[in-house]
């Protein structure tokens, strides 16, 4: 079929036009799921009318320039309904989502995977599917818009729209993020609740009795309720929402699987509707007589008439002063030789970095003083003043991580925020998605081991370093002193396509690196801190973070044949060329790894039969020095392990 050029006369004029446009979404979703024999048909069929009104009456977008910075953002939080955004991209003329891509829905190598994966070229703003993440990302988008608007004025002035279902709102992360959205008065955020009262297992009342509208009202949102299939009512609700001084929650009463003769409004409509008789019934009910994947020219022309022409402006992230700041920090640490916790040394780094890198926004999950994420140049963002660079996230670790993903995805800002490393368990789903989406998000995780002491095993991370290292494309940095901390901050900030974790101590550590080497040694991931006397080491001690000092102490007692290797970032080490990796690993030395966490992730470096000095249990409540001695993470233990191997 030829692709018509949009003309003013092809714009939708009547309610019948809108119905036909919405039915095009429904049929494309139906045909794609049938073709794949896999997918979720019910949501795009149920929310098609809302999307049609939004796109035809309100949405600011440029289908030929999907990267236009000042476009409205549309997030599909109930991401199983991915054929809704794919249909919208195709119908509006996005060049990446062709009809062939629709036909290849859920197939290997297509641009139409089973759940939306961030692809701005295809007008997909974020990766969704794990429920609750998308609406939480949307809060981040909305924060970024307001902060950049305060800085750049009308150059950044757009809405964030999010489609959200019952499942998203059952997930706890939605409570965290939407509560903060209300607190911050994010008036440019509008949520469309697919209020169809259906989940996979049955009607929502089998598991939930919440009054969702009252819940959002308590958060400080503007609430309205409409028939999700009444175009006029939807239009009026959006008009009112755009004028509100609060974030808006539009509860849209919809019918999942709209148009299905037997499955409409039924739980079975959630998934793939593929039965020939049911599909034929849908076509009959919607008055759609066209072949699969065939959108009539007049309907396609109405869709293709939508959108406006955007510009090419976008805010710049200026790194020009960062190298100088890092060099000065390293020189300062080399001169002053502070014995401090790496969380404090990180704070000292931020004191210098933040003024030099104005695009950063920090925060903490109610642990600001402990995480050292707020510095003298920090200014708290409030609903009355978005001209700031620090967010009080409250005790909302998961929401914080998901919101930071949205901030990063929006563009123009580098987000960082802190909590205790043990609470990475609460943040993990969002950290994983940041890695999957290749987003620069920096997690400042302090209190990184049993070294936090008296708070005890509930707060002492043991398996967390290994668990975070297990996430592909996630860089875990564990610096040993001030110079390494500065270097790790530099690497995290310059890593454009991955999240970073800074694992930082509560307890003080001595300075290890004596000179401010102009080369960033941490970039290698692992490097020789102190070498042996001969060509080949008899013993190689590998350590990270606060345990590097123990390896150095043990080295002095073990003699000249000992090499000490600092390992601030395993991920970076395994990215080095084979020759460099072999230079540290491929020798006949006794290899010992030392880290106040579990062994997992170290065997690849030292092998399964060499000693590991660390944890194999949960911690305990006591002062840090007593705990390290109690659990055998000491220089004495390292020496004993080496001597035992020497004896064979």
DAGICOR-V664062 format. One record per backbone hydrogen bond with DSSP energy under -1.0 kcal/mol. CO is the residue of the C=O (numbers start at 0). NH is the residue of the N-H. E is the energy in kcal/mol with one decimal. If there is no record, write none. Layout:
co:CO nh:NH e:E
co:CO nh:NH e:E
//
This chain:
co:6 nh:9 e:-1.9
co:7 nh:10 e:-1.5
co:13 nh:17 e:-1.8
co:14 nh:18 e:-2.3
co:15 nh:19 e:-2.4
co:16 nh:20 e:-2.5
co:17 nh:21 e:-2.6
co:18 nh:22 e:-2.4
co:19 nh:23 e:-1.6
co:20 nh:24 e:-1.2
co:21 nh:25 e:-1.9
co:22 nh:26 e:-2.8
co:23 nh:27 e:-2.2
co:24 nh:28 e:-2.4
co:25 nh:29 e:-2.4
co:26 nh:30 e:-3.1
co:27 nh:31 e:-2.6
co:28 nh:32 e:-2.3
co:29 nh:33 e:-2.2
co:30 nh:34 e:-2.5
co:31 nh:35 e:-2.2
co:32 nh:36 e:-1.6
co:32 nh:37 e:-1.3
co:40 nh:44 e:-1.6
co:41 nh:45 e:-2.0
co:41 nh:256 e:-1.8
co:42 nh:46 e:-2.6
co:46 nh:50 e:-2.2
co:47 nh:51 e:-2.3
co:48 nh:52 e:-2.3
co:49 nh:53 e:-2.5
co:50 nh:54 e:-2.8
co:51 nh:55 e:-2.4
co:52 nh:56 e:-2.3
co:53 nh:57 e:-1.9
co:53 nh:58 e:-2.8
co:59 nh:71 e:-3.0
co:60 nh:307 e:-2.8
co:61 nh:64 e:-1.5
co:64 nh:67 e:-2.1
co:67 nh:70 e:-1.5
co:72 nh:160 e:-3.4
co:74 nh:162 e:-2.7
co:76 nh:78 e:-2.3
co:77 nh:80 e:-2.0
co:80 nh:83 e:-2.2
co:81 nh:85 e:-2.1
co:82 nh:86 e:-1.8
co:83 nh:87 e:-2.2
co:84 nh:88 e:-2.6
co:85 nh:89 e:-2.4
co:86 nh:90 e:-3.0
co:87 nh:91 e:-2.1
co:88 nh:93 e:-2.8
co:89 nh:92 e:-1.2
co:95 nh:97 e:-1.2
co:97 nh:101 e:-1.7
co:98 nh:102 e:-2.1
co:99 nh:103 e:-1.3
co:101 nh:104 e:-1.3
co:103 nh:106 e:-2.3
co:106 nh:109 e:-2.0
co:111 nh:105 e:-3.1
co:115 nh:127 e:-1.7
co:118 nh:121 e:-1.6
co:118 nh:123 e:-2.2
co:119 nh:122 e:-1.9
co:123 nh:118 e:-2.3
co:129 nh:132 e:-1.7
co:131 nh:135 e:-1.2
co:132 nh:136 e:-2.9
co:133 nh:137 e:-2.4
co:134 nh:138 e:-1.2
co:135 nh:139 e:-1.4
co:136 nh:140 e:-2.4
co:137 nh:141 e:-2.6
co:138 nh:142 e:-2.3
co:139 nh:143 e:-2.6
co:140 nh:144 e:-2.3
co:141 nh:145 e:-1.9
co:142 nh:146 e:-2.6
co:143 nh:147 e:-2.6
co:144 nh:148 e:-2.1
co:145 nh:149 e:-2.1
co:146 nh:150 e:-1.0
co:147 nh:151 e:-3.3
co:148 nh:152 e:-2.5
co:151 nh:154 e:-1.1
co:152 nh:155 e:-2.0
co:158 nh:72 e:-2.4
co:159 nh:189 e:-2.8
co:160 nh:74 e:-2.7
co:161 nh:191 e:-3.1
co:162 nh:76 e:-2.2
co:163 nh:193 e:-3.1
co:164 nh:168 e:-1.7
co:165 nh:169 e:-1.1
co:166 nh:170 e:-1.5
co:170 nh:173 e:-1.3
co:171 nh:175 e:-1.6
co:172 nh:176 e:-2.4
co:173 nh:177 e:-2.3
co:174 nh:178 e:-1.8
co:175 nh:179 e:-1.5
co:176 nh:180 e:-2.1
co:177 nh:181 e:-1.9
co:178 nh:182 e:-2.0
co:179 nh:183 e:-2.3
co:180 nh:185 e:-1.9
co:181 nh:184 e:-1.1
co:184 nh:186 e:-2.2
co:185 nh:188 e:-1.6
co:187 nh:159 e:-3.0
co:188 nh:247 e:-2.5
co:189 nh:161 e:-2.2
co:190 nh:249 e:-3.1
co:191 nh:163 e:-2.6
co:192 nh:194 e:-2.0
co:192 nh:251 e:-2.6
co:193 nh:195 e:-2.2
co:196 nh:203 e:-1.6
co:201 nh:198 e:-2.8
co:202 nh:205 e:-1.9
co:203 nh:206 e:-1.8
co:203 nh:207 e:-1.8
co:210 nh:214 e:-2.1
co:211 nh:215 e:-2.3
co:212 nh:216 e:-2.2
co:213 nh:217 e:-2.3
co:214 nh:218 e:-1.0
co:215 nh:220 e:-2.1
co:216 nh:219 e:-1.1
co:221 nh:248 e:-3.3
co:223 nh:250 e:-2.9
co:225 nh:252 e:-2.8
co:226 nh:229 e:-2.1
co:229 nh:233 e:-2.4
co:230 nh:234 e:-2.3
co:231 nh:235 e:-2.2
co:232 nh:236 e:-2.1
co:233 nh:237 e:-2.2
co:234 nh:238 e:-2.4
co:235 nh:239 e:-2.2
co:236 nh:240 e:-2.2
co:237 nh:241 e:-2.4
co:246 nh:221 e:-3.2
co:247 nh:190 e:-3.1
co:248 nh:223 e:-2.1
co:249 nh:192 e:-2.6
co:250 nh:225 e:-2.6
co:251 nh:194 e:-1.7
co:252 nh:227 e:-2.2
co:255 nh:264 e:-3.3
co:256 nh:259 e:-2.3
co:262 nh:265 e:-2.5
co:265 nh:268 e:-2.0
co:266 nh:269 e:-1.9
co:268 nh:41 e:-1.2
co:270 nh:40 e:-2.5
co:274 nh:278 e:-2.7
co:275 nh:279 e:-2.4
co:276 nh:280 e:-2.0
co:277 nh:281 e:-2.1
co:278 nh:282 e:-2.4
co:279 nh:283 e:-2.0
co:280 nh:284 e:-2.8
co:281 nh:285 e:-2.5
co:282 nh:287 e:-3.1
co:290 nh:293 e:-2.0
co:295 nh:299 e:-2.7
co:296 nh:300 e:-2.7
co:297 nh:301 e:-1.4
co:298 nh:302 e:-1.9
co:299 nh:303 e:-2.9
co:300 nh:304 e:-1.0
co:302 nh:305 e:-1.6
co:318 nh:321 e:-1.7
co:320 nh:324 e:-1.8
co:321 nh:325 e:-2.7
co:322 nh:326 e:-2.2
co:323 nh:327 e:-2.4
co:324 nh:328 e:-2.4
co:325 nh:329 e:-2.5
co:326 nh:330 e:-2.2
co:327 nh:331 e:-2.4
co:328 nh:332 e:-2.6
co:329 nh:333 e:-2.4
co:330 nh:334 e:-2.0
co:331 nh:335 e:-3.1
co:332 nh:336 e:-1.9
co:339 nh:508 e:-1.9
co:340 nh:344 e:-2.0
co:341 nh:345 e:-2.3
co:342 nh:346 e:-1.8
co:343 nh:347 e:-2.1
co:344 nh:348 e:-1.9
co:345 nh:349 e:-2.5
co:346 nh:350 e:-1.9
co:348 nh:352 e:-2.7
co:349 nh:353 e:-2.3
co:352 nh:356 e:-1.4
co:356 nh:359 e:-1.5
co:358 nh:413 e:-2.5
co:360 nh:415 e:-2.5
co:361 nh:390 e:-1.8
co:362 nh:417 e:-1.5
co:363 nh:365 e:-1.6
co:363 nh:392 e:-1.5
co:366 nh:370 e:-3.1
co:367 nh:371 e:-1.7
co:374 nh:377 e:-2.0
co:378 nh:388 e:-2.7
co:378 nh:389 e:-1.4
co:384 nh:381 e:-2.4
co:385 nh:387 e:-2.3
co:388 nh:361 e:-2.9
co:389 nh:380 e:-3.3
co:390 nh:363 e:-1.2
co:390 nh:392 e:-1.2
co:393 nh:395 e:-2.5
co:395 nh:399 e:-3.0
co:396 nh:400 e:-2.2
co:397 nh:401 e:-2.4
co:398 nh:402 e:-2.9
co:399 nh:403 e:-2.5
co:400 nh:404 e:-1.6
co:401 nh:405 e:-1.7
co:402 nh:406 e:-2.4
co:403 nh:407 e:-2.6
co:404 nh:408 e:-2.7
co:405 nh:409 e:-2.2
co:406 nh:410 e:-1.3
co:413 nh:360 e:-2.1
co:414 nh:441 e:-2.2
co:416 nh:443 e:-3.0
co:417 nh:364 e:-2.3
co:418 nh:445 e:-1.9
co:419 nh:422 e:-1.3
co:420 nh:423 e:-2.1
co:421 nh:424 e:-1.3
co:422 nh:426 e:-1.2
co:423 nh:427 e:-1.8
co:426 nh:429 e:-1.2
co:426 nh:430 e:-1.9
co:427 nh:431 e:-2.9
co:428 nh:432 e:-1.6
co:429 nh:433 e:-2.1
co:430 nh:434 e:-1.9
co:431 nh:435 e:-2.4
co:432 nh:436 e:-2.7
co:433 nh:438 e:-2.4
co:438 nh:440 e:-1.3
co:440 nh:499 e:-2.5
co:441 nh:416 e:-1.8
co:442 nh:444 e:-1.0
co:442 nh:501 e:-3.0
co:443 nh:418 e:-1.7
co:444 nh:503 e:-2.5
co:445 nh:420 e:-2.9
co:448 nh:451 e:-1.7
co:449 nh:452 e:-2.1
co:452 nh:455 e:-2.0
co:455 nh:458 e:-1.6
co:461 nh:597 e:-1.9
co:462 nh:466 e:-2.3
co:463 nh:467 e:-2.6
co:464 nh:468 e:-2.3
co:465 nh:469 e:-1.2
co:467 nh:470 e:-1.4
co:470 nh:473 e:-1.1
co:474 nh:500 e:-3.0
co:476 nh:502 e:-3.5
co:477 nh:544 e:-1.7
co:480 nh:484 e:-2.1
co:481 nh:485 e:-2.4
co:482 nh:486 e:-2.2
co:483 nh:487 e:-2.7
co:484 nh:488 e:-2.2
co:485 nh:489 e:-2.1
co:486 nh:490 e:-2.2
co:487 nh:491 e:-2.5
co:488 nh:492 e:-2.4
co:489 nh:493 e:-1.9
co:493 nh:495 e:-1.3
co:498 nh:474 e:-2.1
co:499 nh:442 e:-3.0
co:500 nh:476 e:-3.6
co:501 nh:444 e:-2.2
co:503 nh:447 e:-1.3
co:504 nh:342 e:-1.4
co:514 nh:516 e:-1.9
co:518 nh:520 e:-1.3
co:519 nh:522 e:-1.1
co:520 nh:523 e:-1.7
co:521 nh:524 e:-1.9
co:524 nh:568 e:-2.3
co:526 nh:565 e:-2.0
co:529 nh:563 e:-3.2
co:537 nh:589 e:-2.9
co:538 nh:562 e:-2.8
co:539 nh:591 e:-2.4
co:540 nh:564 e:-3.3
co:541 nh:593 e:-2.3
co:542 nh:566 e:-2.7
co:543 nh:546 e:-1.8
co:544 nh:547 e:-1.8
co:546 nh:550 e:-1.8
co:547 nh:551 e:-2.3
co:548 nh:552 e:-2.1
co:549 nh:553 e:-2.6
co:550 nh:554 e:-2.1
co:551 nh:555 e:-1.6
co:552 nh:556 e:-1.0
co:553 nh:557 e:-1.4
co:554 nh:558 e:-1.1
co:559 nh:532 e:-2.4
co:560 nh:537 e:-2.4
co:560 nh:538 e:-2.2
co:562 nh:540 e:-3.2
co:563 nh:528 e:-2.7
co:563 nh:529 e:-1.7
co:564 nh:542 e:-2.0
co:565 nh:526 e:-2.1
co:567 nh:477 e:-2.6
co:568 nh:572 e:-1.7
co:569 nh:573 e:-2.4
co:572 nh:575 e:-1.7
co:576 nh:580 e:-2.1
co:577 nh:581 e:-2.7
co:578 nh:582 e:-1.8
co:580 nh:584 e:-1.9
co:581 nh:585 e:-1.9
co:584 nh:586 e:-1.9
co:589 nh:539 e:-3.4
co:591 nh:541 e:-3.3
co:592 nh:612 e:-3.1
co:593 nh:543 e:-1.2
co:594 nh:596 e:-2.3
co:596 nh:614 e:-3.0
co:598 nh:601 e:-2.5
co:601 nh:604 e:-1.4
co:601 nh:605 e:-2.3
co:602 nh:606 e:-2.7
co:610 nh:592 e:-1.6
co:612 nh:594 e:-2.1
co:622 nh:626 e:-1.9
co:623 nh:627 e:-2.4
co:624 nh:628 e:-1.5
co:625 nh:629 e:-2.8
co:626 nh:630 e:-2.7
co:627 nh:632 e:-2.9
co:633 nh:637 e:-1.7
co:634 nh:638 e:-2.6
co:635 nh:639 e:-2.7
co:636 nh:640 e:-2.1
co:637 nh:641 e:-2.3
co:638 nh:642 e:-2.8
co:639 nh:643 e:-2.2
co:640 nh:644 e:-1.8
co:641 nh:645 e:-2.5
co:642 nh:646 e:-1.7
//
